[in-house]
Amino acid sequence: MKIIGLDVGTVRIGVARADTATKIAIPDGFINVNGQEISEIQRKLRLYNSNILVMGMPRSNNGNQTAQSEFVKQFARQVAATIPGLKIYFQDESLTSVEAERRLKARKNNYQKGEIDAESASIILQDFIERMQVALNNQQSLSPASLGEANNNSDNQNPASNFTKEEEVTSSKSSKKQPKKKSFMKKIIIALVILSTVAGLGAFGAYTWYEKQLAAPKNFSCKFNSPAAAATSEGSEENPDCHYQKFEIKTNQTIGDIAENLKKAGLIRSDFAFKTYLKLSSKSAKIKAGTYSLRANLSAKEIVEQMEKGVASSEVFNLTVLPGETLKEIKQKLIKLGYLSEQIDTALLKKYDSPVLKGLYDNEGKLTNPAQPANVALEGYLYGETYQFYKGETVEHIFETMINQLNSVVVANHIEEKFQKRGFSLREGLILASIIQKEAHSEDMPGVSMVFQNRL
């Protein structure tokens, strides 16, 4: 049996289909909105011998319906009024076009707008199928009416609330054939019940996979159980995995982007399972922007719980270091934040371990330039950026974070290789860049750089 999915728009309607045996939604083209769209939908239903439609119900980021939602519901009424025995289900959707375009970009360079609509329809239909699987696992009926209630717990999602009794729109067409329609629907219900029995093992396997993907990527124990404790307590974690990673969620960032970044950072097992969990738990709109401290022994549910709460401003502070600022200027900022001058001086004398510091120390851990005062050795190595730290973090940890950030930038942009092509070591290049950044305006930097290089 086939189920047809639609992404209803005012210009085009994306189409997808899925077989209840394979439970995989695939794009199936698009229909132009030109007055013949309902006839085209009828043709699709006849072609695939289907009488079940799933339509995407647009939602805003905060979960509310939009003007487009009303358009979709009105269109659904028109379709139901012209096709006897049709069952229509709504599936919540938001930003599916963005996700669809991202998928298409990953597959090919050139694509048409209609392909985005078809891909969006497949995402909507796949989400509906997955909700159907969850309903099965919760021992809920697979008859159309029960499935609509099980999978649509928000307002106006149950087709029964949008149409007449039992989700059907009666008309002069359908009333004449009522006995045949009831018989046909009975066959559909029986077929779905049989499907639920045959697919029981598959559904259980899918649910088991889903739960496994929500588990923490790694299993390990740590000395400190919170970022604040790790930042303010004496001593450090022996296991490198116990070090918290900074993970930033920017304003207006999509759930797909957040899930993808978490997967790249090794903080979740599956971005697909993470997005599915957010949709099923209706928590997508509750995620708050901010910088979080996470590690790989947290489950996806624990990560979402943190992101729901947000970062408590009373526990953290921001430190902004501008590009080209000197150690003296950075020290003054730290003093204003409550750190003692002696604490900062002690941290400046410490030897730090990072690849970007290559050339600063010799094999014995001493400065390669004995004439250089130790308290200014880190000049140019504290990367200019806005940082967020927990209150009580040591100055050493603050400097270490800034040095590691510089190393990340150097590696990501192949800066050491670029310096070598110009005849500079990494340390020489960083010193030169620091001087230019401090002394020259942005528009003058390329010219000033060439002057320095010609004279060296």
GUMI-187993 format. One record per residue (C-alpha): residue in three letters; x, y, z. Coordinates in Angstrom, 3 decimals. Each point is the difference from the previous one (the first is absolute). Example, Ala and Ser with C-alpha at 12.3 -4.5 7.8 and 13.67 -1.06 7.14 Angstrom:
<sites>
rest=ala	xx=12.300	yy=-4.500	zz=7.800
rest=ser	xx=1.370	yy=3.440	zz=-0.660
</sites>
This chain:
<sites>
rest=met	xx=0.000	yy=0.000	zz=0.000
rest=lys	xx=1.196	yy=3.489	zz=-0.831
rest=ile	xx=-0.339	yy=3.196	zz=2.033
rest=ile	xx=0.298	yy=3.341	zz=-1.787
rest=gly	xx=1.631	yy=3.011	zz=1.670
rest=leu	xx=-0.549	yy=3.617	zz=-1.061
rest=asp	xx=1.869	yy=3.216	zz=0.730
rest=val	xx=-2.741	yy=2.470	zz=-0.911
rest=gly	xx=1.072	yy=3.387	zz=-1.318
rest=thr	xx=-1.693	yy=2.829	zz=-1.863
rest=val	xx=2.108	yy=-0.507	zz=-3.145
rest=arg	xx=0.963	yy=-3.685	zz=0.094
rest=ile	xx=-0.906	yy=-3.104	zz=1.978
rest=gly	xx=2.841	yy=-2.374	zz=0.770
rest=val	xx=-0.915	yy=-3.695	zz=-0.203
rest=ala	xx=1.531	yy=-3.050	zz=1.679
rest=arg	xx=-1.069	yy=-3.593	zz=0.400
rest=ala	xx=0.751	yy=-2.848	zz=2.367
rest=asp	xx=-0.790	yy=-3.683	zz=0.022
rest=thr	xx=-1.289	yy=-1.259	zz=3.334
rest=ala	xx=2.233	yy=-3.043	zz=-0.421
rest=thr	xx=3.292	yy=1.888	zz=-0.314
rest=lys	xx=-1.025	yy=3.077	zz=2.043
rest=ile	xx=2.383	yy=2.238	zz=-1.953
rest=ala	xx=-1.299	yy=3.238	zz=-1.512
rest=ile	xx=1.380	yy=1.007	zz=-3.393
rest=pro	xx=-0.581	yy=3.195	zz=-2.052
rest=asp	xx=-2.505	yy=-0.378	zz=-2.847
rest=gly	xx=0.127	yy=3.291	zz=-1.857
rest=phe	xx=-2.225	yy=3.020	zz=0.384
rest=ile	xx=-3.343	yy=1.386	zz=-1.164
rest=asn	xx=-0.426	yy=3.557	zz=-1.257
rest=val	xx=-2.828	yy=1.974	zz=1.616
rest=asn	xx=-1.901	yy=0.987	zz=-3.159
rest=gly	xx=-3.583	yy=-1.082	zz=0.648
rest=gln	xx=0.682	yy=-3.630	zz=-0.911
rest=glu	xx=1.828	yy=-0.938	zz=3.194
rest=ile	xx=-2.854	yy=-2.018	zz=1.543
rest=ser	xx=-0.385	yy=-2.003	zz=-3.224
rest=glu	xx=3.737	yy=-0.712	zz=0.101
rest=ile	xx=-0.270	yy=-1.169	zz=3.612
rest=gln	xx=-2.881	yy=-2.304	zz=-1.021
rest=arg	xx=2.186	yy=-1.391	zz=-2.775
rest=lys	xx=2.839	yy=-0.679	zz=2.457
rest=leu	xx=-2.357	yy=-1.782	zz=2.392
rest=arg	xx=-1.369	yy=-2.184	zz=-2.812
rest=leu	xx=3.491	yy=-0.705	zz=-1.310
rest=tyr	xx=1.170	yy=-1.322	zz=3.369
rest=asn	xx=-3.368	yy=-1.460	zz=1.032
rest=ser	xx=-0.001	yy=2.113	zz=3.157
rest=asn	xx=-2.624	yy=1.898	zz=1.959
rest=ile	xx=2.238	yy=1.378	zz=2.775
rest=leu	xx=1.513	yy=3.483	zz=-0.206
rest=val	xx=2.440	yy=1.583	zz=2.452
rest=met	xx=0.226	yy=3.789	zz=-0.228
rest=gly	xx=2.642	yy=2.142	zz=1.667
rest=met	xx=-1.503	yy=2.393	zz=2.558
rest=pro	xx=2.237	yy=3.104	zz=0.167
rest=arg	xx=0.983	yy=1.201	zz=3.453
rest=ser	xx=1.949	yy=3.041	zz=1.165
rest=asn	xx=3.178	yy=-0.415	zz=2.066
rest=asn	xx=-2.043	yy=0.275	zz=3.201
rest=gly	xx=-2.369	yy=-2.762	zz=-1.122
rest=asn	xx=-2.988	yy=2.160	zz=-0.980
rest=gln	xx=-1.961	yy=-0.307	zz=-3.220
rest=thr	xx=0.479	yy=2.603	zz=-2.722
rest=ala	xx=-1.999	yy=1.478	zz=-2.861
rest=gln	xx=1.426	yy=-2.776	zz=-2.164
rest=ser	xx=-1.488	yy=-2.516	zz=2.464
rest=glu	xx=-3.497	yy=1.330	zz=-0.755
rest=phe	xx=0.748	yy=-0.206	zz=-3.725
rest=val	xx=1.000	yy=-3.662	zz=0.366
rest=lys	xx=-3.135	yy=-0.846	zz=2.014
rest=gln	xx=-2.253	yy=1.684	zz=-2.568
rest=phe	xx=1.759	yy=-1.842	zz=-2.815
rest=ala	xx=-0.440	yy=-3.278	zz=1.898
rest=arg	xx=-3.753	yy=0.635	zz=0.231
rest=gln	xx=-0.174	yy=0.582	zz=-3.753
rest=val	xx=1.900	yy=-3.208	zz=-0.727
rest=ala	xx=-2.098	yy=-2.063	zz=2.435
rest=ala	xx=-3.230	yy=1.359	zz=-1.482
rest=thr	xx=0.894	yy=-1.244	zz=-3.492
rest=ile	xx=1.544	yy=-3.393	zz=0.821
rest=pro	xx=-2.375	yy=-2.465	zz=1.739
rest=gly	xx=1.430	yy=-2.170	zz=2.756
rest=leu	xx=3.209	yy=2.010	zz=0.280
rest=lys	xx=1.809	yy=0.126	zz=3.348
rest=ile	xx=2.166	yy=3.052	zz=0.703
rest=tyr	xx=2.497	yy=0.356	zz=2.819
rest=phe	xx=1.952	yy=3.117	zz=0.961
rest=gln	xx=3.669	yy=-0.189	zz=0.968
rest=asp	xx=1.647	yy=2.906	zz=1.828
rest=glu	xx=2.803	yy=1.537	zz=-2.047
rest=ser	xx=2.288	yy=2.991	zz=0.289
rest=leu	xx=3.120	yy=0.891	zz=-1.993
rest=thr	xx=-0.397	yy=-3.114	zz=-2.169
rest=ser	xx=0.907	yy=2.039	zz=-3.089
rest=val	xx=3.282	yy=1.004	zz=1.635
rest=glu	xx=0.797	yy=-3.619	zz=0.853
rest=ala	xx=-1.073	yy=-1.138	zz=-3.473
rest=glu	xx=2.301	yy=2.508	zz=-1.697
rest=arg	xx=2.878	yy=-1.068	zz=2.241
rest=arg	xx=-0.511	yy=-3.629	zz=-1.026
rest=leu	xx=-0.141	yy=0.881	zz=-3.686
rest=lys	xx=3.180	yy=2.076	zz=0.256
rest=ala	xx=1.740	yy=-2.998	zz=1.522
rest=arg	xx=-1.048	yy=-2.173	zz=-2.958
rest=lys	xx=0.453	yy=2.302	zz=-2.994
rest=asn	xx=0.916	yy=3.519	zz=-1.050
rest=asn	xx=-2.998	yy=0.920	zz=-2.152
rest=tyr	xx=-3.644	yy=-0.579	zz=0.881
rest=gln	xx=-3.392	yy=1.560	zz=-0.690
rest=lys	xx=-2.420	yy=1.558	zz=2.481
rest=gly	xx=-2.433	yy=-2.816	zz=-0.677
rest=glu	xx=2.604	yy=-2.488	zz=1.211
rest=ile	xx=0.169	yy=1.867	zz=3.327
rest=asp	xx=-3.788	yy=-0.331	zz=0.334
rest=ala	xx=0.127	yy=-3.736	zz=-0.734
rest=glu	xx=2.838	yy=-0.501	zz=2.481
rest=ser	xx=-1.995	yy=1.954	zz=2.607
rest=ala	xx=-2.984	yy=-2.268	zz=-0.586
rest=ser	xx=2.189	yy=-3.069	zz=0.577
rest=ile	xx=1.229	yy=1.461	zz=3.319
rest=ile	xx=-3.604	yy=0.640	zz=1.097
rest=leu	xx=-1.083	yy=-3.498	zz=-0.988
rest=gln	xx=3.001	yy=-1.648	zz=1.676
rest=asp	xx=-0.765	yy=1.873	zz=3.235
rest=phe	xx=-3.580	yy=-1.304	zz=-0.154
rest=ile	xx=1.194	yy=-3.574	zz=-0.540
rest=glu	xx=2.343	yy=0.255	zz=2.974
rest=arg	xx=-2.841	yy=1.260	zz=2.166
rest=met	xx=-2.023	yy=-2.978	zz=-1.158
rest=gln	xx=2.828	yy=-2.275	zz=1.149
rest=val	xx=0.049	yy=1.665	zz=3.415
rest=ala	xx=-3.761	yy=-0.504	zz=0.255
rest=leu	xx=0.491	yy=-3.696	zz=-0.727
rest=asn	xx=2.669	yy=-0.285	zz=2.664
rest=asn	xx=-2.381	yy=1.620	zz=2.482
rest=gln	xx=-2.565	yy=-2.693	zz=-0.834
rest=gln	xx=-2.383	yy=2.453	zz=-1.593
rest=ser	xx=-2.406	yy=-0.938	zz=-2.755
rest=leu	xx=0.977	yy=0.381	zz=-3.631
rest=ser	xx=-3.512	yy=0.814	zz=-1.198
rest=pro	xx=-0.019	yy=3.422	zz=-1.669
rest=ala	xx=-2.029	yy=1.765	zz=2.703
rest=ser	xx=2.148	yy=-1.306	zz=2.883
rest=leu	xx=3.191	yy=0.669	zz=-1.898
rest=gly	xx=-1.031	yy=3.616	zz=-0.538
rest=glu	xx=-0.562	yy=0.432	zz=3.730
rest=ala	xx=3.200	yy=-1.756	zz=0.982
rest=asn	xx=2.247	yy=1.928	zz=-2.296
rest=asn	xx=-1.529	yy=3.429	zz=0.181
rest=asn	xx=-0.331	yy=1.284	zz=3.537
rest=ser	xx=-0.215	yy=3.705	zz=-0.828
rest=asp	xx=-2.976	yy=2.015	zz=-1.100
rest=asn	xx=-1.553	yy=-0.448	zz=-3.440
rest=gln	xx=2.223	yy=-2.971	zz=-0.834
rest=asn	xx=-2.617	yy=-2.743	zz=0.343
rest=pro	xx=-1.819	yy=-0.084	zz=-3.339
rest=ala	xx=-3.239	yy=-0.583	zz=1.919
rest=ser	xx=0.265	yy=3.526	zz=1.429
rest=asn	xx=0.279	yy=1.521	zz=-3.471
rest=phe	xx=-2.568	yy=-2.009	zz=-1.950
rest=thr	xx=-3.293	yy=-1.699	zz=0.825
rest=lys	xx=-0.586	yy=-3.135	zz=2.057
rest=glu	xx=2.683	yy=-2.700	zz=-0.344
rest=glu	xx=2.337	yy=2.326	zz=-1.915
rest=glu	xx=-2.064	yy=-0.169	zz=-3.208
rest=val	xx=-1.765	yy=2.721	zz=-1.967
rest=thr	xx=-3.353	yy=-1.270	zz=-1.218
rest=ser	xx=-1.263	yy=1.240	zz=-3.318
rest=ser	xx=-2.568	yy=-0.947	zz=-2.595
rest=lys	xx=2.738	yy=-2.051	zz=-1.638
rest=ser	xx=0.997	yy=-1.963	zz=3.050
rest=ser	xx=-3.474	yy=-0.492	zz=1.523
rest=lys	xx=-1.195	yy=-1.929	zz=-3.036
rest=lys	xx=2.833	yy=-2.494	zz=0.426
rest=gln	xx=0.036	yy=-0.173	zz=3.789
rest=pro	xx=-0.272	yy=-3.835	zz=0.355
rest=lys	xx=2.853	yy=-0.524	zz=-2.451
rest=lys	xx=2.123	yy=2.626	zz=1.788
rest=lys	xx=-0.534	yy=-1.660	zz=3.370
rest=ser	xx=0.972	yy=-3.345	zz=-1.485
rest=phe	xx=3.106	yy=1.499	zz=-1.562
rest=met	xx=1.000	yy=1.707	zz=3.249
rest=lys	xx=-0.510	yy=-3.266	zz=1.850
rest=lys	xx=2.499	yy=-1.612	zz=-2.354
rest=ile	xx=2.498	yy=2.784	zz=0.691
rest=ile	xx=-0.378	yy=-0.430	zz=3.748
rest=ile	xx=0.471	yy=-3.764	zz=-0.300
rest=ala	xx=3.045	yy=0.535	zz=-2.214
rest=leu	xx=1.549	yy=2.394	zz=2.513
rest=val	xx=-0.639	yy=-2.414	zz=2.859
rest=ile	xx=1.678	yy=-2.776	zz=-1.991
rest=leu	xx=2.851	yy=2.384	zz=-0.776
rest=ser	xx=0.419	yy=0.757	zz=3.693
rest=thr	xx=0.353	yy=-3.713	zz=0.728
rest=val	xx=2.469	yy=-0.643	zz=-2.811
rest=ala	xx=1.992	yy=3.144	zz=0.769
rest=gly	xx=0.040	yy=-0.550	zz=3.761
rest=leu	xx=3.533	yy=-1.352	zz=0.060
rest=gly	xx=1.189	yy=2.708	zz=-2.371
rest=ala	xx=-1.612	yy=2.695	zz=2.114
rest=phe	xx=1.594	yy=-1.405	zz=3.130
rest=gly	xx=3.378	yy=-0.022	zz=-1.722
rest=ala	xx=-0.451	yy=3.602	zz=-1.156
rest=tyr	xx=-0.976	yy=1.101	zz=3.493
rest=thr	xx=2.992	yy=-1.824	zz=1.502
rest=trp	xx=2.315	yy=1.750	zz=-2.482
rest=tyr	xx=-1.628	yy=3.357	zz=0.784
rest=glu	xx=0.471	yy=-0.389	zz=3.758
rest=lys	xx=3.614	yy=-1.095	zz=-0.482
rest=gln	xx=0.756	yy=3.072	zz=-2.114
rest=leu	xx=-1.275	yy=2.245	zz=2.798
rest=ala	xx=2.495	yy=-1.477	zz=2.468
rest=ala	xx=3.287	yy=1.739	zz=0.830
rest=pro	xx=2.718	yy=-0.508	zz=-2.670
rest=lys	xx=2.477	yy=-1.078	zz=2.712
rest=asn	xx=-0.250	yy=-1.529	zz=3.457
rest=phe	xx=2.478	yy=1.327	zz=2.569
rest=ser	xx=0.072	yy=1.479	zz=3.493
rest=cys	xx=1.492	yy=3.360	zz=0.946
rest=lys	xx=1.235	yy=1.690	zz=3.143
rest=phe	xx=-2.222	yy=3.063	zz=-0.435
rest=asn	xx=-3.703	yy=-0.268	zz=-0.784
rest=ser	xx=-0.636	yy=3.525	zz=-1.249
rest=pro	xx=1.817	yy=2.622	zz=-2.085
rest=ala	xx=-0.022	yy=2.422	zz=2.926
rest=ala	xx=1.613	yy=-2.565	zz=2.309
rest=ala	xx=2.639	yy=-0.847	zz=-2.606
rest=ala	xx=0.791	yy=3.680	zz=-0.538
rest=thr	xx=0.212	yy=1.100	zz=3.630
rest=ser	xx=1.428	yy=-3.043	zz=1.808
rest=glu	xx=3.661	yy=-0.759	zz=0.526
rest=gly	xx=1.496	yy=-2.805	zz=-2.025
rest=ser	xx=-0.942	yy=-1.198	zz=-3.450
rest=glu	xx=-1.548	yy=-2.969	zz=-1.738
rest=glu	xx=2.377	yy=-2.847	zz=-0.857
rest=asn	xx=-2.190	yy=-1.230	zz=-2.849
rest=pro	xx=0.179	yy=2.427	zz=-2.975
rest=asp	xx=-3.582	yy=-0.949	zz=-0.918
rest=cys	xx=-1.138	yy=1.575	zz=3.274
rest=his	xx=1.002	yy=3.468	zz=-1.168
rest=tyr	xx=-3.122	yy=1.950	zz=-0.913
rest=gln	xx=-0.435	yy=1.161	zz=-3.582
rest=lys	xx=-1.405	yy=3.434	zz=-0.747
rest=phe	xx=-3.016	yy=-0.333	zz=-2.303
rest=glu	xx=-1.684	yy=3.133	zz=-1.335
rest=ile	xx=-3.582	yy=0.324	zz=-1.218
rest=lys	xx=-0.519	yy=3.203	zz=-1.939
rest=thr	xx=-3.259	yy=1.915	zz=-0.227
rest=asn	xx=-2.224	yy=-1.196	zz=-2.884
rest=gln	xx=2.154	yy=-3.110	zz=-0.533
rest=thr	xx=-2.084	yy=-2.920	zz=-1.296
rest=ile	xx=-0.488	yy=-3.269	zz=1.857
rest=gly	xx=1.682	yy=-1.750	zz=-2.921
rest=asp	xx=3.108	yy=2.175	zz=0.368
rest=ile	xx=0.121	yy=-0.585	zz=3.758
rest=ala	xx=-0.311	yy=-3.772	zz=-0.414
rest=glu	xx=2.644	yy=-0.077	zz=-2.739
rest=asn	xx=2.456	yy=2.029	zz=2.102
rest=leu	xx=-0.574	yy=-2.237	zz=3.039
rest=lys	xx=0.737	yy=-3.058	zz=-2.155
rest=lys	xx=3.198	yy=1.567	zz=-1.399
rest=ala	xx=1.130	yy=0.823	zz=3.546
rest=gly	xx=-0.494	yy=-3.633	zz=1.053
rest=leu	xx=-2.651	yy=0.972	zz=2.561
rest=ile	xx=-2.851	yy=-2.105	zz=-1.443
rest=arg	xx=-0.161	yy=-3.291	zz=-1.889
rest=ser	xx=-2.522	yy=0.963	zz=-2.673
rest=asp	xx=-1.217	yy=3.395	zz=-1.191
rest=phe	xx=-3.076	yy=-1.701	zz=-1.485
rest=ala	xx=-0.968	yy=-1.591	zz=3.332
rest=phe	xx=0.659	yy=3.304	zz=1.787
rest=lys	xx=-2.333	yy=1.910	zz=-2.342
rest=thr	xx=-2.619	yy=-2.740	zz=0.268
rest=tyr	xx=0.092	yy=0.187	zz=3.794
rest=leu	xx=-0.473	yy=3.776	zz=-0.087
rest=lys	xx=-2.984	yy=-0.332	zz=-2.319
rest=leu	xx=-1.670	yy=-2.837	zz=1.915
rest=ser	xx=0.488	yy=1.761	zz=3.330
rest=ser	xx=-1.118	yy=3.394	zz=-1.425
rest=lys	xx=3.175	yy=1.633	zz=1.319
rest=ser	xx=1.356	yy=1.503	zz=-3.221
rest=ala	xx=-1.323	yy=3.467	zz=0.832
rest=lys	xx=1.284	yy=-0.162	zz=3.594
rest=ile	xx=3.717	yy=-0.146	zz=-0.849
rest=lys	xx=1.738	yy=3.193	zz=1.162
rest=ala	xx=2.973	yy=1.719	zz=-1.609
rest=gly	xx=3.220	yy=0.228	zz=1.997
rest=thr	xx=3.341	yy=-1.678	zz=0.636
rest=tyr	xx=-0.252	yy=-3.334	zz=1.792
rest=ser	xx=2.624	yy=-2.184	zz=1.679
rest=leu	xx=-0.571	yy=-3.590	zz=-1.135
rest=arg	xx=1.855	yy=-3.298	zz=-0.084
rest=ala	xx=-0.473	yy=-3.339	zz=-1.726
rest=asn	xx=-1.345	yy=-1.930	zz=3.009
rest=leu	xx=-3.285	yy=1.925	zz=-0.146
rest=ser	xx=-3.013	yy=-1.550	zz=-1.716
rest=ala	xx=-1.931	yy=1.910	zz=-2.646
rest=lys	xx=-2.861	yy=0.448	zz=2.483
rest=glu	xx=2.374	yy=1.495	zz=2.594
rest=ile	xx=1.416	yy=2.396	zz=-2.596
rest=val	xx=-3.502	yy=1.114	zz=-1.001
rest=glu	xx=-0.877	yy=0.515	zz=3.665
rest=gln	xx=2.949	yy=2.380	zz=0.374
rest=met	xx=-0.915	yy=1.853	zz=-3.180
rest=glu	xx=-3.580	yy=0.409	zz=1.222
rest=lys	xx=1.195	yy=1.628	zz=3.219
rest=gly	xx=2.490	yy=2.244	zz=-1.780
rest=val	xx=3.230	yy=1.385	zz=1.416
rest=ala	xx=-0.568	yy=1.705	zz=3.341
rest=ser	xx=1.467	yy=3.500	zz=-0.269
rest=ser	xx=0.684	yy=0.064	zz=3.747
rest=glu	xx=2.494	yy=-2.848	zz=-0.360
rest=val	xx=2.069	yy=1.324	zz=-2.892
rest=phe	xx=1.767	yy=3.122	zz=-1.217
rest=asn	xx=1.144	yy=1.196	zz=-3.396
rest=leu	xx=3.543	yy=1.079	zz=-0.823
rest=thr	xx=0.552	yy=1.846	zz=-3.270
rest=val	xx=3.573	yy=0.309	zz=-1.251
rest=leu	xx=0.382	yy=2.118	zz=-3.123
rest=pro	xx=2.468	yy=-1.030	zz=-2.723
rest=gly	xx=3.376	yy=1.614	zz=0.652
rest=glu	xx=-0.586	yy=0.752	zz=3.690
rest=thr	xx=3.123	yy=-0.311	zz=2.155
rest=leu	xx=0.494	yy=-2.112	zz=3.114
rest=lys	xx=-0.097	yy=3.200	zz=2.035
rest=glu	xx=-3.446	yy=0.863	zz=-1.363
rest=ile	xx=-1.272	yy=-3.542	zz=0.531
rest=lys	xx=1.299	yy=0.071	zz=3.568
rest=gln	xx=-1.966	yy=3.181	zz=0.727
rest=lys	xx=-3.193	yy=-1.623	zz=-1.277
rest=leu	xx=0.535	yy=-2.998	zz=2.284
rest=ile	xx=0.602	yy=2.284	zz=2.985
rest=lys	xx=-3.309	yy=1.749	zz=-0.717
rest=leu	xx=-1.665	yy=-3.420	zz=0.049
rest=gly	xx=1.298	yy=-0.579	zz=3.521
rest=tyr	xx=3.283	yy=-1.850	zz=-0.534
rest=leu	xx=3.056	yy=1.028	zz=2.028
rest=ser	xx=3.104	yy=1.384	zz=-1.670
rest=glu	xx=2.093	yy=-2.706	zz=1.723
rest=gln	xx=-2.242	yy=-2.760	zz=-1.422
rest=ile	xx=0.437	yy=1.350	zz=-3.509
rest=asp	xx=3.777	yy=0.392	zz=0.339
rest=thr	xx=0.309	yy=-3.592	zz=1.219
rest=ala	xx=-2.049	yy=-1.249	zz=-2.953
rest=leu	xx=2.180	yy=1.969	zz=-2.451
rest=leu	xx=3.130	yy=-1.738	zz=1.302
rest=lys	xx=-1.440	yy=-3.490	zz=-0.435
rest=lys	xx=1.190	yy=-2.227	zz=-2.851
rest=tyr	xx=-2.943	yy=-1.028	zz=-2.194
rest=asp	xx=-0.126	yy=-3.014	zz=-2.278
rest=ser	xx=-1.440	yy=0.601	zz=-3.473
rest=pro	xx=1.253	yy=-0.621	zz=-3.566
rest=val	xx=-0.420	yy=3.697	zz=-0.798
rest=leu	xx=2.707	yy=0.835	zz=2.588
rest=lys	xx=2.621	yy=-1.859	zz=-2.033
rest=gly	xx=3.214	yy=2.014	zz=0.071
rest=leu	xx=-0.856	yy=1.859	zz=3.202
rest=tyr	xx=1.639	yy=-2.574	zz=2.299
rest=asp	xx=3.074	yy=-2.208	zz=-0.443
rest=asn	xx=0.174	yy=-3.724	zz=0.797
rest=glu	xx=0.621	yy=0.747	zz=3.675
rest=gly	xx=-3.110	yy=2.181	zz=0.243
rest=lys	xx=1.933	yy=3.267	zz=0.131
rest=leu	xx=-0.660	yy=2.993	zz=-2.221
rest=thr	xx=1.986	yy=-0.229	zz=-3.239
rest=asn	xx=0.772	yy=3.703	zz=0.316
rest=pro	xx=1.642	yy=0.435	zz=3.441
rest=ala	xx=-0.103	yy=3.769	zz=-0.366
rest=gln	xx=-3.781	yy=0.005	zz=-0.202
rest=pro	xx=-1.778	yy=0.703	zz=3.318
rest=ala	xx=-2.034	yy=-3.056	zz=0.991
rest=asn	xx=-3.060	yy=2.070	zz=0.898
rest=val	xx=-0.464	yy=1.133	zz=-3.618
rest=ala	xx=0.754	yy=-3.340	zz=-1.664
rest=leu	xx=-3.677	yy=-0.507	zz=-0.905
rest=glu	xx=-0.211	yy=3.305	zz=-1.887
rest=gly	xx=-1.822	yy=-0.725	zz=-3.275
rest=tyr	xx=-1.128	yy=-3.484	zz=1.054
rest=leu	xx=-3.253	yy=0.938	zz=1.783
rest=tyr	xx=-2.501	yy=-0.072	zz=-2.845
rest=gly	xx=-2.376	yy=2.956	zz=-0.267
rest=glu	xx=-3.569	yy=-1.226	zz=0.407
rest=thr	xx=-3.024	yy=0.213	zz=2.322
rest=tyr	xx=0.175	yy=-2.819	zz=2.533
rest=gln	xx=-2.461	yy=-1.260	zz=2.598
rest=phe	xx=1.406	yy=-1.392	zz=3.249
rest=tyr	xx=-1.467	yy=-1.236	zz=3.247
rest=lys	xx=0.532	yy=2.276	zz=2.959
rest=gly	xx=2.951	yy=-1.192	zz=2.054
rest=glu	xx=1.964	yy=-1.465	zz=-2.922
rest=thr	xx=3.750	yy=0.391	zz=0.414
rest=val	xx=1.986	yy=2.458	zz=-2.074
rest=glu	xx=2.107	yy=-2.943	zz=-1.187
rest=his	xx=-3.102	yy=-1.630	zz=-1.463
rest=ile	xx=-1.034	yy=3.262	zz=-1.660
rest=phe	xx=3.419	yy=0.379	zz=-1.651
rest=glu	xx=0.017	yy=-3.671	zz=-0.983
rest=thr	xx=-3.393	yy=0.400	zz=-1.697
rest=met	xx=1.202	yy=3.028	zz=-1.966
rest=ile	xx=3.198	yy=-1.758	zz=-1.091
rest=asn	xx=-1.950	yy=-3.074	zz=-1.127
rest=gln	xx=-2.362	yy=2.231	zz=-1.958
rest=leu	xx=2.977	yy=1.514	zz=-1.824
rest=asn	xx=1.278	yy=-3.495	zz=-0.765
rest=ser	xx=-3.402	yy=-0.968	zz=-1.447
rest=val	xx=0.037	yy=3.051	zz=-2.285
rest=val	xx=3.591	yy=-0.671	zz=-1.112
rest=val	xx=-0.746	yy=-3.643	zz=-0.850
rest=ala	xx=-3.339	yy=0.684	zz=-1.708
rest=asn	xx=1.475	yy=2.699	zz=-2.253
rest=his	xx=3.404	yy=-1.661	zz=-0.660
rest=ile	xx=1.706	yy=3.126	zz=1.288
rest=glu	xx=3.320	yy=-1.674	zz=0.843
rest=glu	xx=0.385	yy=-1.216	zz=-3.595
rest=lys	xx=-0.778	yy=3.490	zz=-1.307
rest=phe	xx=2.632	yy=1.544	zz=2.275
rest=gln	xx=2.582	yy=-2.570	zz=-1.129
rest=lys	xx=-0.585	yy=0.908	zz=-3.652
rest=arg	xx=0.969	yy=3.576	zz=0.895
rest=gly	xx=3.097	yy=-1.132	zz=1.874
rest=phe	xx=-1.352	yy=0.392	zz=3.557
rest=ser	xx=-0.314	yy=-2.483	zz=2.812
rest=leu	xx=-3.376	yy=-0.225	zz=1.725
rest=arg	xx=1.264	yy=2.050	zz=2.947
rest=glu	xx=1.530	yy=2.699	zz=-2.248
rest=gly	xx=-3.181	yy=0.228	zz=-2.037
rest=leu	xx=-2.193	yy=0.344	zz=3.094
rest=ile	xx=2.214	yy=2.749	zz=1.416
rest=leu	xx=-0.131	yy=1.896	zz=-3.296
rest=ala	xx=-3.787	yy=-0.453	zz=-0.259
rest=ser	xx=-0.442	yy=1.227	zz=3.566
rest=ile	xx=2.008	yy=3.163	zz=-0.683
rest=ile	xx=-1.877	yy=0.761	zz=-3.218
rest=gln	xx=-3.386	yy=-0.626	zz=1.596
rest=lys	xx=0.780	yy=2.343	zz=2.864
rest=glu	xx=1.577	yy=2.848	zz=-1.923
rest=ala	xx=-1.863	yy=0.137	zz=-3.338
rest=his	xx=-3.580	yy=0.629	zz=-1.085
rest=ser	xx=-1.795	yy=-2.886	zz=-1.698
rest=glu	xx=0.211	yy=1.517	zz=-3.476
rest=asp	xx=3.739	yy=0.696	zz=0.410
rest=met	xx=1.012	yy=-3.431	zz=1.316
rest=pro	xx=0.938	yy=-1.614	zz=-3.361
rest=gly	xx=2.252	yy=2.946	zz=-0.915
rest=val	xx=1.602	yy=0.188	zz=3.447
rest=ser	xx=0.618	yy=-3.749	zz=-0.117
rest=met	xx=1.843	yy=0.301	zz=-3.322
rest=val	xx=2.173	yy=2.825	zz=1.382
rest=phe	xx=1.028	yy=-2.137	zz=2.976
rest=gln	xx=0.707	yy=-3.037	zz=-2.194
rest=asn	xx=2.146	yy=2.019	zz=-2.411
rest=arg	xx=2.111	yy=1.388	zz=2.837
rest=leu	xx=0.506	yy=-3.256	zz=1.873
</sites>
